[in-house]
Amino acid sequence: MSARAFSKSLKELRIHFSQNSPASRGLRDFIIKTYPDLKKANPGLPILIREAAGVESRIIARF
């Protein structure tokens, strides 16, 4: 998968998910497959990944 560069107005991307919950599996798989390309396409963008038990999966973009 080829990642594209995000807008310069995006200051931070936060990704929260549970490391064990079946509901977070899709997001975990997405991160494993996509993170290297996202980081390569957006080297100056902080991408924060937080894993915690029982957390609802979400991606937060800060502009």
C-alpha positions as CSV (number, residue, x, y, z in Angstrom):
1,M,0.0,0.0,0.0
2,S,1.4,3.4,-0.9
3,A,0.7,6.1,1.6
4,R,0.2,9.7,0.6
5,A,1.6,12.8,2.3
6,F,-0.9,14.5,4.6
7,S,-1.7,18.2,4.5
8,K,0.9,20.5,6.1
9,S,-1.9,21.7,8.4
10,L,-2.0,18.3,10.2
11,K,0.2,18.7,13.3
12,E,-0.2,15.2,14.9
13,L,-1.9,11.9,14.5
14,R,-2.8,9.9,17.6
15,I,-3.9,6.2,17.3
16,H,-5.4,4.5,20.3
17,F,-6.4,0.9,20.5
18,S,-6.5,-2.2,22.7
19,Q,-3.7,-4.7,22.3
20,N,-6.1,-7.6,23.0
21,S,-9.6,-6.7,22.0
22,P,-11.0,-8.3,18.9
23,A,-12.7,-5.0,18.1
24,S,-9.2,-3.4,17.7
25,R,-7.9,-6.1,15.4
26,G,-8.6,-4.1,12.2
27,L,-6.7,-1.1,13.5
28,R,-3.8,-3.2,14.7
29,D,-3.5,-4.8,11.3
30,F,-3.8,-1.4,9.6
31,I,-0.9,-0.1,11.7
32,I,1.3,-3.1,11.1
33,K,0.8,-2.8,7.3
34,T,0.6,0.9,6.8
35,Y,2.8,2.6,9.5
36,P,6.2,2.3,7.6
37,D,4.7,3.9,4.5
38,L,2.8,6.6,6.4
39,K,6.0,7.6,8.2
40,K,8.1,7.5,5.1
41,A,5.5,9.8,3.3
42,N,5.2,12.1,6.4
43,P,8.6,12.1,8.1
44,G,8.0,15.3,10.1
45,L,4.6,14.3,11.4
46,P,4.4,12.9,14.9
47,I,2.4,9.7,14.8
48,L,1.6,8.6,18.3
49,I,0.5,5.0,18.8
50,R,-1.0,4.1,22.2
51,E,-2.0,0.6,23.3
52,A,-4.0,0.1,26.4
53,A,-6.3,-2.7,27.6
54,G,-10.0,-1.9,27.2
55,V,-9.5,1.3,25.1
56,E,-11.9,2.0,22.3
57,S,-10.1,2.2,18.9
58,R,-9.8,5.6,17.5
59,I,-7.6,7.9,15.4
60,I,-7.3,11.5,16.4
61,A,-6.0,14.1,14.0
62,R,-4.8,17.4,15.5
63,F,-4.6,20.4,13.2
